[in-house]
Amino acid sequence: MRAYKKIMRVVTVIEKIVLALSLVIVLALTFGNVVARKVFEHSWGFTEEIVVAMFVLLSLLAAGVAAQHAELVNLSLVTEFIGLKGKKVFKVIETVFCVVYSLILTVQGWDRVMVDSKSSPILHIPTKIFWFFIVIGGVSMALHFVENCIVYCLETKEEAK
């Protein structure tokens, strides 16, 4: 368990660095495009491709980090009225569904990476790079869902004592 926590700590730090850099890139490109359009009356066409891809990466990595802290939207209507053991069972079932979803997302993204041979229209870079962002996000979410479930089960075990 300690090894998993250490690995996840490193993964989270890397994810947060990637999130911060991605956000800075999106802001810089968007701001630069606005300035170019207003001052020089010429838009940067390539920014749309990069910004859309970065938003996919940002969204999925942020969802993974949010899953780590159980900050994703959920419905707690049922779990409010059951005991600690029932909550733990629901948490495990919830985690299984979320991990399955994340793995389906990962597999579908990987399938697209493997079959996509197109290039982006403006930058002419392989679009499989953009599909790979979905793979990264799916793996991130799966890891963090498992981490959150383990932490929750250990915390409830200590509370029960």
N, CA, C and O atoms as a DFTB+ gen file, in Angstrom:
644 C
 N C O
     1  1       0.825      -1.205       0.000
     2  2       0.000       0.000       0.000
     3  2       0.863       1.261       0.000
     4  3       0.545       2.244      -0.668
     5  1       1.964       1.217       0.761
     6  2       2.845       2.389       0.811
     7  2       3.453       2.677      -0.554
     8  3       3.566       3.830      -0.973
     9  1       3.841       1.603      -1.240
    10  2       4.435       1.781      -2.574
    11  2       3.425       2.422      -3.524
    12  3       3.772       3.312      -4.300
    13  1       2.161       1.960      -3.459
    14  2       1.125       2.532      -4.321
    15  2       0.921       4.008      -4.010
    16  3       0.772       4.825      -4.919
    17  1       0.914       4.349      -2.715
    18  2       0.738       5.758      -2.342
    19  2       1.895       6.618      -2.840
    20  3       1.684       7.738      -3.306
    21  1       3.127       6.092      -2.742
    22  2       4.285       6.847      -3.230
    23  2       4.210       7.044      -4.738
    24  3       4.469       8.135      -5.245
    25  1       3.854       5.982      -5.447
    26  2       3.721       6.076      -6.903
    27  2       2.648       7.094      -7.262
    28  3       2.845       7.924      -8.149
    29  1       1.516       7.030      -6.578
    30  2       0.417       7.952      -6.880
    31  2       0.774       9.390      -6.520
    32  3       0.310      10.322      -7.176
    33  1       1.587       9.579      -5.495
    34  2       2.033      10.926      -5.157
    35  2       2.862      11.513      -6.305
    36  3       2.691      12.674      -6.677
    37  1       3.760      10.694      -6.858
    38  2       4.587      11.139      -7.986
    39  2       3.704      11.395      -9.216
    40  3       3.873      12.398      -9.909
    41  1       2.768      10.484      -9.479
    42  2       1.851      10.636     -10.613
    43  2       1.058      11.933     -10.479
    44  3       0.893      12.668     -11.453
    45  1       0.566      12.213      -9.270
    46  2      -0.217      13.424      -9.045
    47  2       0.612      14.681      -9.265
    48  3       0.127      15.652      -9.846
    49  1       1.854      14.668      -8.807
    50  2       2.728      15.831      -9.023
    51  2       2.939      16.052     -10.520
    52  3       2.861      17.183     -11.001
    53  1       3.208      14.969     -11.256
    54  2       3.388      15.081     -12.704
    55  2       2.116      15.601     -13.362
    56  3       2.172      16.469     -14.233
    57  1       0.961      15.065     -12.941
    58  2      -0.318      15.522     -13.508
    59  2      -0.547      17.007     -13.250
    60  3      -0.997      17.731     -14.138
    61  1      -0.242      17.457     -12.051
    62  2      -0.452      18.869     -11.729
    63  2       0.478      19.768     -12.530
    64  3       0.092      20.864     -12.937
    65  1       1.708      19.304     -12.759
    66  2       2.640      20.079     -13.594
    67  2       2.116      20.147     -15.032
    68  3       2.126      21.213     -15.647
    69  1       1.662      19.011     -15.565
    70  2       1.111      18.980     -16.924
    71  2      -0.132      19.863     -17.008
    72  3      -0.320      20.583     -17.989
    73  1      -0.984      19.806     -15.976
    74  2      -2.182      20.659     -15.965
    75  2      -1.806      22.132     -15.979
    76  3      -2.383      22.915     -16.733
    77  1      -0.846      22.510     -15.152
    78  2      -0.435      23.917     -15.087
    79  2       0.170      24.374     -16.416
    80  3      -0.167      25.445     -16.921
    81  1       1.064      23.557     -16.978
    82  2       1.683      23.916     -18.254
    83  2       0.642      23.991     -19.375
    84  3       0.682      24.897     -20.208
    85  1      -0.276      23.044     -19.389
    86  2      -1.325      23.043     -20.415
    87  2      -2.187      24.295     -20.314
    88  3      -2.525      24.910     -21.325
    89  1      -2.533      24.662     -19.105
    90  2      -3.356      25.854     -18.909
    91  2      -2.612      27.110     -19.349
    92  3      -3.203      27.998     -19.963
    93  1      -1.328      27.189     -19.041
    94  2      -0.528      28.341     -19.461
    95  2      -0.453      28.408     -20.992
    96  3      -0.569      29.481     -21.584
    97  1      -0.257      27.248     -21.618
    98  2      -0.200      27.208     -23.090
    99  2      -1.524      27.668     -23.695
   100  3      -1.544      28.468     -24.631
   101  1      -2.632      27.154     -23.150
   102  2      -3.958      27.543     -23.658
   103  2      -4.180      29.044     -23.493
   104  3      -4.642      29.715     -24.415
   105  1      -3.849      29.562     -22.319
   106  2      -4.031      30.997     -22.081
   107  2      -3.146      31.835     -22.996
   108  3      -3.603      32.831     -23.555
   109  1      -1.889      31.442     -23.154
   110  2      -0.963      32.206     -24.001
   111  2      -1.408      32.191     -25.458
   112  3      -1.399      33.225     -26.126
   113  1      -1.795      31.021     -25.946
   114  2      -2.230      30.933     -27.347
   115  2      -3.522      31.707     -27.594
   116  3      -3.661      32.397     -28.604
   117  1      -4.455      31.586     -26.670
   118  2      -5.727      32.282     -26.827
   119  2      -5.526      33.798     -26.751
   120  3      -6.065      34.546     -27.566
   121  1      -4.752      34.233     -25.773
   122  2      -4.477      35.667     -25.640
   123  2      -3.722      36.181     -26.867
   124  3      -4.059      37.231     -27.414
   125  1      -2.700      35.437     -27.295
   126  2      -1.938      35.838     -28.470
   127  2      -2.806      35.919     -29.710
   128  3      -2.634      36.819     -30.532
   129  1      -3.737      34.988     -29.851
   130  2      -4.632      34.993     -30.997
   131  2      -5.556      36.211     -30.972
   132  3      -5.817      36.825     -32.007
   133  1      -6.040      36.548     -29.794
   134  2      -6.913      37.725     -29.664
   135  2      -6.131      38.994     -30.018
   136  3      -6.627      39.852     -30.748
   137  1      -4.918      39.102     -29.501
   138  2      -4.094      40.279     -29.801
   139  2      -3.792      40.344     -31.298
   140  3      -3.883      41.407     -31.912
   141  1      -3.433      39.202     -31.877
   142  2      -3.123      39.166     -33.309
   143  2      -4.332      39.567     -34.151
   144  3      -4.204      40.262     -35.159
   145  1      -5.508      39.114     -33.716
   146  2      -6.721      39.435     -34.472
   147  2      -7.073      40.916     -34.360
   148  3      -7.467      41.531     -35.351
   149  1      -6.937      41.496     -33.167
   150  2      -7.334      42.894     -32.960
   151  2      -6.278      43.877     -33.455
   152  3      -6.613      44.901     -34.050
   153  1      -5.007      43.572     -33.212
   154  2      -3.943      44.513     -33.572
   155  2      -3.525      44.362     -35.034
   156  3      -3.426      45.347     -35.765
   157  1      -3.283      43.126     -35.448
   158  2      -2.764      42.887     -36.799
   159  2      -3.839      42.475     -37.793
   160  3      -3.572      42.304     -38.983
   161  1      -5.062      42.319     -37.286
   162  2      -6.200      41.887     -38.093
   163  2      -5.914      40.577     -38.835
   164  3      -6.332      40.383     -39.977
   165  1      -5.203      39.705     -38.163
   166  2      -4.882      38.390     -38.723
   167  2      -4.927      37.361     -37.588
   168  3      -4.218      37.490     -36.590
   169  1      -5.759      36.355     -37.757
   170  2      -5.916      35.321     -36.740
   171  2      -4.884      34.212     -36.902
   172  3      -4.456      33.901     -38.014
   173  1      -4.494      33.622     -35.781
   174  2      -3.612      32.458     -35.812
   175  2      -4.487      31.221     -35.970
   176  3      -5.140      30.810     -35.011
   177  1      -4.516      30.639     -37.113
   178  2      -5.375      29.487     -37.375
   179  2      -4.989      28.238     -36.600
   180  3      -5.839      27.410     -36.269
   181  1      -3.717      28.114     -36.318
   182  2      -3.240      26.889     -35.659
   183  2      -3.663      26.784     -34.198
   184  3      -3.659      25.693     -33.627
   185  1      -4.028      27.918     -33.587
   186  2      -4.339      27.881     -32.153
   187  2      -5.544      27.017     -31.843
   188  3      -5.595      26.386     -30.787
   189  1      -6.514      26.974     -32.742
   190  2      -7.720      26.188     -32.485
   191  2      -7.381      24.707     -32.310
   192  3      -7.897      24.058     -31.401
   193  1      -6.527      24.178     -33.164
   194  2      -6.147      22.768     -33.060
   195  2      -5.479      22.466     -31.727
   196  3      -5.819      21.492     -31.055
   197  1      -4.540      23.300     -31.358
   198  2      -3.796      23.059     -30.124
   199  2      -4.687      23.254     -28.907
   200  3      -4.660      22.437     -27.986
   201  1      -5.471      24.314     -28.888
   202  2      -6.313      24.619     -27.729
   203  2      -7.361      23.532     -27.504
   204  3      -7.592      23.136     -26.361
   205  1      -7.988      23.051     -28.546
   206  2      -8.990      21.991     -28.393
   207  2      -8.344      20.728     -27.827
   208  3      -8.896      20.095     -26.927
   209  1      -7.184      20.365     -28.350
   210  2      -6.482      19.180     -27.847
   211  2      -6.079      19.366     -26.384
   212  3      -6.202      18.445     -25.577
   213  1      -5.606      20.545     -26.058
   214  2      -5.191      20.812     -24.676
   215  2      -6.385      20.794     -23.720
   216  3      -6.250      20.372     -22.572
   217  1      -7.547      21.248     -24.185
   218  2      -8.740      21.196     -23.351
   219  2      -9.139      19.750     -23.046
   220  3      -9.595      19.449     -21.943
   221  1      -8.969      18.871     -24.010
   222  2      -9.252      17.449     -23.763
   223  2      -8.318      16.935     -22.677
   224  3      -8.759      16.289     -21.726
   225  1      -7.034      17.221     -22.819
   226  2      -6.061      16.793     -21.824
   227  2      -6.370      17.404     -20.465
   228  3      -6.367      16.704     -19.452
   229  1      -6.637      18.701     -20.437
   230  2      -6.963      19.378     -19.180
   231  2      -8.184      18.771     -18.505
   232  3      -8.169      18.517     -17.300
   233  1      -9.228      18.541     -19.268
   234  2     -10.473      18.015     -18.705
   235  2     -10.288      16.631     -18.094
   236  3     -10.740      16.373     -16.978
   237  1      -9.626      15.748     -18.824
   238  2      -9.490      14.382     -18.344
   239  2      -8.499      14.263     -17.190
   240  3      -8.740      13.517     -16.242
   241  1      -7.394      14.989     -17.263
   242  2      -6.450      14.950     -16.142
   243  2      -7.051      15.593     -14.892
   244  3      -6.855      15.101     -13.781
   245  1      -7.779      16.686     -15.077
   246  2      -8.430      17.330     -13.936
   247  2      -9.483      16.408     -13.327
   248  3      -9.653      16.385     -12.108
   249  1     -10.188      15.651     -14.158
   250  2     -11.154      14.680     -13.641
   251  2     -10.447      13.604     -12.830
   252  3     -10.964      13.166     -11.802
   253  1      -9.281      13.176     -13.275
   254  2      -8.512      12.196     -12.516
   255  2      -8.077      12.735     -11.167
   256  3      -8.210      12.051     -10.152
   257  1      -7.559      13.948     -11.147
   258  2      -7.141      14.562      -9.884
   259  2      -8.358      14.776      -8.972
   260  3      -8.260      14.594      -7.759
   261  1      -9.493      15.159      -9.545
   262  2     -10.709      15.326      -8.751
   263  2     -11.183      13.987      -8.194
   264  3     -11.675      13.925      -7.067
   265  1     -11.040      12.925      -8.967
   266  2     -11.434      11.590      -8.496
   267  2     -10.584      11.162      -7.308
   268  3     -11.056      10.443      -6.427
   269  1      -9.348      11.596      -7.284
   270  2      -8.459      11.258      -6.176
   271  2      -9.025      11.752      -4.848
   272  3      -8.875      11.091      -3.821
   273  1      -9.662      12.892      -4.869
   274  2     -10.191      13.501      -3.648
   275  2     -11.710      13.356      -3.532
   276  3     -12.336      14.018      -2.704
   277  1     -12.294      12.500      -4.350
   278  2     -13.749      12.268      -4.375
   279  2     -14.506      13.569      -4.586
   280  3     -15.527      13.810      -3.943
   281  1     -14.008      14.404      -5.483
   282  2     -14.623      15.699      -5.758
   283  2     -15.425      15.716      -7.044
   284  3     -15.912      16.770      -7.455
   285  1     -15.571      14.560      -7.689
   286  2     -16.429      14.484      -8.860
   287  2     -17.884      14.457      -8.395
   288  3     -18.174      14.071      -7.262
   289  1     -18.769      14.858      -9.252
   290  2     -20.188      14.895      -8.920
   291  2     -20.686      13.466      -8.686
   292  3     -20.413      12.568      -9.482
   293  1     -21.409      13.269      -7.601
   294  2     -22.030      11.972      -7.348
   295  2     -23.341      12.168      -6.599
   296  3     -23.643      13.260      -6.116
   297  1     -24.094      11.115      -6.516
   298  2     -25.388      11.154      -5.855
   299  2     -25.284      10.380      -4.543
   300  3     -25.079       9.166      -4.553
   301  1     -25.423      11.070      -3.428
   302  2     -25.256      10.428      -2.131
   303  2     -26.599      10.182      -1.436
   304  3     -26.640       9.950      -0.228
   305  1     -27.674      10.230      -2.185
   306  2     -29.007      10.066      -1.612
   307  2     -29.158       8.727      -0.898
   308  3     -29.688       8.673       0.211
   309  1     -28.703       7.656      -1.519
   310  2     -28.840       6.324      -0.926
   311  2     -27.875       6.134       0.231
   312  3     -28.252       5.605       1.276
   313  1     -26.637       6.561       0.051
   314  2     -25.618       6.296       1.062
   315  2     -25.815       7.095       2.352
   316  3     -25.223       6.757       3.377
   317  1     -26.620       8.129       2.321
   318  2     -26.882       8.896       3.536
   319  2     -27.675       8.097       4.568
   320  3     -27.610       8.377       5.765
   321  1     -28.418       7.110       4.100
   322  2     -29.323       6.384       4.986
   323  2     -28.841       4.978       5.328
   324  3     -29.598       4.196       5.902
   325  1     -27.615       4.645       4.992
   326  2     -27.116       3.312       5.314
   327  2     -25.902       3.414       6.227
   328  3     -25.309       4.482       6.374
   329  1     -25.547       2.309       6.827
   330  2     -24.433       2.284       7.766
   331  2     -23.082       2.296       7.082
   332  3     -22.969       2.400       5.861
   333  1     -22.054       2.185       7.925
   334  2     -20.681       2.263       7.453
   335  2     -20.326       1.113       6.510
   336  3     -19.651       1.327       5.503
   337  1     -20.772      -0.094       6.826
   338  2     -20.481      -1.243       5.955
   339  2     -21.178      -1.084       4.607
   340  3     -20.596      -1.402       3.570
   341  1     -22.400      -0.603       4.611
   342  2     -23.124      -0.374       3.366
   343  2     -22.454       0.682       2.513
   344  3     -22.382       0.549       1.291
   345  1     -21.960       1.741       3.161
   346  2     -21.249       2.791       2.432
   347  2     -19.988       2.240       1.778
   348  3     -19.642       2.605       0.654
   349  1     -19.309       1.358       2.500
   350  2     -18.089       0.771       1.957
   351  2     -18.406      -0.097       0.741
   352  3     -17.688      -0.059      -0.258
   353  1     -19.490      -0.881       0.829
   354  2     -19.903      -1.720      -0.299
   355  2     -20.254      -0.841      -1.493
   356  3     -19.840      -1.128      -2.616
   357  1     -21.020       0.234      -1.260
   358  2     -21.372       1.145      -2.350
   359  2     -20.127       1.793      -2.956
   360  3     -20.056       1.993      -4.168
   361  1     -19.150       2.119      -2.111
   362  2     -17.914       2.734      -2.601
   363  2     -17.165       1.775      -3.527
   364  3     -16.649       2.182      -4.568
   365  1     -17.113       0.518      -3.146
   366  2     -16.429      -0.477      -3.982
   367  2     -17.170      -0.664      -5.308
   368  3     -16.545      -0.728      -6.367
   369  1     -18.506      -0.750      -5.250
   370  2     -19.305      -0.896      -6.483
   371  2     -19.128       0.331      -7.374
   372  3     -18.951       0.206      -8.586
   373  1     -19.176       1.505      -6.773
   374  2     -18.974       2.751      -7.514
   375  2     -17.603       2.765      -8.181
   376  3     -17.473       3.158      -9.340
   377  1     -16.583       2.336      -7.443
   378  2     -15.226       2.312      -7.977
   379  2     -15.114       1.353      -9.153
   380  3     -14.464       1.660     -10.152
   381  1     -15.746       0.194      -9.032
   382  2     -15.710      -0.776     -10.129
   383  2     -16.314      -0.166     -11.396
   384  3     -15.729      -0.269     -12.474
   385  1     -17.473       0.465     -11.270
   386  2     -18.107       1.092     -12.433
   387  2     -17.234       2.207     -13.019
   388  3     -17.085       2.317     -14.236
   389  1     -16.670       3.018     -12.148
   390  2     -15.840       4.136     -12.624
   391  2     -14.558       3.642     -13.293
   392  3     -14.131       4.201     -14.304
   393  1     -13.948       2.606     -12.738
   394  2     -12.727       2.055     -13.341
   395  2     -13.058       1.407     -14.679
   396  3     -12.306       1.557     -15.643
   397  1     -14.174       0.690     -14.745
   398  2     -14.583       0.082     -16.021
   399  2     -14.793       1.175     -17.066
   400  3     -14.339       1.042     -18.203
   401  1     -15.478       2.253     -16.688
   402  2     -15.678       3.368     -17.620
   403  2     -14.332       3.938     -18.064
   404  3     -14.121       4.178     -19.252
   405  1     -13.433       4.154     -17.124
   406  2     -12.128       4.723     -17.446
   407  2     -11.338       3.807     -18.374
   408  3     -10.658       4.273     -19.289
   409  1     -11.431       2.521     -18.136
   410  2     -10.716       1.570     -18.986
   411  2     -11.328       1.494     -20.384
   412  3     -10.607       1.354     -21.371
   413  1     -12.643       1.586     -20.467
   414  2     -13.295       1.639     -21.789
   415  2     -12.829       2.876     -22.534
   416  3     -12.518       2.811     -23.723
   417  1     -12.780       4.003     -21.838
   418  2     -12.290       5.246     -22.440
   419  2     -10.848       5.078     -22.912
   420  3     -10.494       5.520     -24.006
   421  1     -10.028       4.448     -22.098
   422  2      -8.628       4.217     -22.442
   423  2      -8.497       3.321     -23.667
   424  3      -7.740       3.625     -24.588
   425  1      -9.236       2.220     -23.673
   426  2      -9.165       1.275     -24.798
   427  2      -9.657       1.939     -26.091
   428  3      -9.037       1.792     -27.144
   429  1     -10.772       2.666     -26.001
   430  2     -11.286       3.349     -27.186
   431  2     -10.284       4.387     -27.699
   432  3     -10.078       4.513     -28.906
   433  1      -9.671       5.121     -26.788
   434  2      -8.647       6.091     -27.181
   435  2      -7.457       5.404     -27.836
   436  3      -6.927       5.880     -28.840
   437  1      -7.038       4.264     -27.249
   438  2      -5.910       3.532     -27.811
   439  2      -6.243       2.986     -29.200
   440  3      -5.415       3.019     -30.110
   441  1      -7.468       2.483     -29.345
   442  2      -7.891       2.008     -30.672
   443  2      -7.789       3.117     -31.711
   444  3      -7.358       2.884     -32.840
   445  1      -8.186       4.319     -31.323
   446  2      -8.103       5.462     -32.249
   447  2      -6.645       5.809     -32.552
   448  3      -6.306       6.153     -33.684
   449  1      -5.792       5.718     -31.540
   450  2      -4.372       5.987     -31.753
   451  2      -3.806       5.019     -32.791
   452  3      -3.036       5.408     -33.669
   453  1      -4.204       3.753     -32.674
   454  2      -3.650       2.724     -33.550
   455  2      -4.151       2.818     -35.001
   456  3      -3.420       2.468     -35.927
   457  1      -5.381       3.286     -35.203
   458  2      -5.928       3.284     -36.569
   459  2      -5.882       4.649     -37.248
   460  3      -6.012       4.731     -38.469
   461  1      -5.701       5.709     -36.486
   462  2      -5.741       7.048     -37.077
   463  2      -4.434       7.349     -37.803
   464  3      -3.356       7.314     -37.210
   465  1      -4.547       7.638     -39.061
   466  2      -3.348       7.962     -39.840
   467  2      -3.445       9.363     -40.460
   468  3      -2.653       9.725     -41.331
   469  1      -4.420      10.132     -39.999
   470  2      -4.620      11.473     -40.546
   471  2      -3.679      12.480     -39.878
   472  3      -3.078      12.211     -38.838
   473  1      -3.579      13.618     -40.500
   474  2      -2.841      14.739     -39.929
   475  2      -3.807      15.885     -39.703
   476  3      -4.842      15.977     -40.362
   477  1      -3.465      16.752     -38.774
   478  2      -4.322      17.904     -38.516
   479  2      -4.295      18.833     -39.726
   480  3      -3.275      18.921     -40.409
   481  1      -5.398      19.526     -40.001
   482  2      -5.488      20.305     -41.240
   483  2      -4.527      21.486     -41.325
   484  3      -4.087      21.834     -42.421
   485  1      -4.197      22.099     -40.221
   486  2      -3.373      23.306     -40.294
   487  2      -1.908      23.022     -39.957
   488  3      -1.009      23.420     -40.699
   489  1      -1.671      22.338     -38.843
   490  2      -0.296      22.082     -38.420
   491  2       0.317      20.841     -39.072
   492  3       1.534      20.662     -39.064
   493  1      -0.526      20.003     -39.625
   494  2      -0.086      18.766     -40.278
   495  2       0.702      17.852     -39.340
   496  3       1.682      17.223     -39.739
   497  1       0.255      17.795     -38.094
   498  2       0.838      16.838     -37.154
   499  2      -0.133      15.668     -37.012
   500  3      -1.335      15.842     -37.210
   501  1       0.364      14.487     -36.675
   502  2      -0.525      13.319     -36.582
   503  2      -1.619      13.538     -35.527
   504  3      -1.331      13.934     -34.398
   505  1      -2.863      13.279     -35.906
   506  2      -3.964      13.452     -34.955
   507  2      -3.981      12.361     -33.894
   508  3      -4.695      12.478     -32.898
   509  1      -3.201      11.301     -34.096
   510  2      -3.128      10.266     -33.070
   511  2      -2.535      10.819     -31.775
   512  3      -2.767      10.254     -30.706
   513  1      -1.776      11.912     -31.850
   514  2      -1.263      12.565     -30.644
   515  2      -2.430      13.058     -29.795
   516  3      -2.414      12.921     -28.572
   517  1      -3.438      13.629     -30.442
   518  2      -4.586      14.141     -29.715
   519  2      -5.390      12.998     -29.092
   520  3      -5.901      13.127     -27.980
   521  1      -5.502      11.869     -29.820
   522  2      -6.213      10.711     -29.268
   523  2      -5.456      10.137     -28.075
   524  3      -6.062       9.575     -27.163
   525  1      -4.155      10.276     -28.082
   526  2      -3.358       9.753     -26.970
   527  2      -3.665      10.500     -25.678
   528  3      -3.499       9.943     -24.592
   529  1      -4.108      11.742     -25.775
   530  2      -4.505      12.490     -24.586
   531  2      -5.672      11.791     -23.880
   532  3      -5.767      11.840     -22.654
   533  1      -6.554      11.147     -24.637
   534  2      -7.675      10.416     -24.049
   535  2      -7.165       9.188     -23.302
   536  3      -7.679       8.846     -22.237
   537  1      -6.167       8.536     -23.855
   538  2      -5.559       7.385     -23.185
   539  2      -4.954       7.816     -21.850
   540  3      -5.167       7.164     -20.827
   541  1      -4.212       8.900     -21.863
   542  2      -3.583       9.412     -20.644
   543  2      -4.648       9.746     -19.595
   544  3      -4.507       9.388     -18.425
   545  1      -5.706      10.430     -20.017
   546  2      -6.777      10.794     -19.089
   547  2      -7.501       9.585     -18.530
   548  3      -7.818       9.554     -17.341
   549  1      -7.769       8.589     -19.362
   550  2      -8.446       7.380     -18.895
   551  2      -7.632       6.625     -17.868
   552  3      -8.171       6.160     -16.864
   553  1      -6.344       6.500     -18.107
   554  2      -5.461       5.821     -17.149
   555  2      -5.406       6.616     -15.845
   556  3      -5.462       6.044     -14.756
   557  1      -5.298       7.926     -15.968
   558  2      -5.261       8.788     -14.784
   559  2      -6.518       8.605     -13.931
   560  3      -6.433       8.441     -12.714
   561  1      -7.671       8.633     -14.576
   562  2      -8.919       8.478     -13.816
   563  2      -8.991       7.111     -13.154
   564  3      -9.367       7.017     -11.986
   565  1      -8.643       6.050     -13.870
   566  2      -8.704       4.699     -13.301
   567  2      -7.804       4.599     -12.073
   568  3      -8.219       4.077     -11.039
   569  1      -6.580       5.095     -12.183
   570  2      -5.657       5.042     -11.044
   571  2      -6.193       5.802      -9.838
   572  3      -6.103       5.325      -8.707
   573  1      -6.748       6.976     -10.081
   574  2      -7.237       7.795      -8.974
   575  2      -8.531       7.256      -8.366
   576  3      -8.752       7.406      -7.165
   577  1      -9.390       6.630      -9.175
   578  2     -10.583       5.995      -8.608
   579  2     -10.180       4.876      -7.655
   580  3     -10.739       4.756      -6.565
   581  1      -9.220       4.064      -8.060
   582  2      -8.745       2.973      -7.204
   583  2      -8.109       3.537      -5.938
   584  3      -8.366       3.052      -4.836
   585  1      -7.281       4.560      -6.100
   586  2      -6.629       5.183      -4.953
   587  2      -7.652       5.716      -3.955
   588  3      -7.526       5.504      -2.749
   589  1      -8.663       6.407      -4.469
   590  2      -9.693       6.961      -3.598
   591  2     -10.447       5.869      -2.854
   592  3     -10.752       6.024      -1.671
   593  1     -10.749       4.781      -3.523
   594  2     -11.461       3.672      -2.882
   595  2     -10.616       3.051      -1.775
   596  3     -11.124       2.757      -0.692
   597  1      -9.331       2.851      -2.045
   598  2      -8.443       2.269      -1.032
   599  2      -8.361       3.174       0.183
   600  3      -8.478       2.708       1.316
   601  1      -8.161       4.467      -0.047
   602  2      -8.080       5.418       1.066
   603  2      -9.388       5.429       1.855
   604  3      -9.369       5.427       3.086
   605  1     -10.528       5.442       1.153
   606  2     -11.839       5.452       1.815
   607  2     -12.017       4.193       2.670
   608  3     -12.448       4.282       3.820
   609  1     -11.692       3.044       2.125
   610  2     -11.865       1.795       2.864
   611  2     -10.953       1.734       4.077
   612  3     -11.358       1.230       5.125
   613  1      -9.728       2.237       3.958
   614  2      -8.820       2.260       5.107
   615  2      -9.294       3.238       6.173
   616  3      -9.202       2.953       7.367
   617  1      -9.805       4.400       5.741
   618  2     -10.305       5.387       6.703
   619  2     -11.526       4.869       7.447
   620  3     -11.640       5.053       8.659
   621  1     -12.446       4.221       6.726
   622  2     -13.642       3.704       7.387
   623  2     -13.299       2.534       8.299
   624  3     -13.991       2.300       9.290
   625  1     -12.238       1.796       7.976
   626  2     -11.778       0.713       8.839
   627  2     -11.293       1.271      10.173
   628  3     -11.578       0.710      11.231
   629  1     -10.555       2.387      10.114
   630  2     -10.074       3.027      11.334
   631  2     -11.208       3.640      12.139
   632  3     -11.178       3.608      13.369
   633  1     -12.222       4.207      11.456
   634  2     -13.372       4.790      12.138
   635  2     -14.188       3.727      12.863
   636  3     -14.763       3.987      13.920
   637  1     -14.234       2.543      12.292
   638  2     -15.031       1.460      12.882
   639  2     -14.408       0.952      14.172
   640  3     -15.104       0.373      15.007
   641  1     -13.111       1.158      14.348
   642  2     -12.420       0.655      15.562
   643  2     -12.799       1.408      16.793
   644  3     -12.306       1.104      17.879
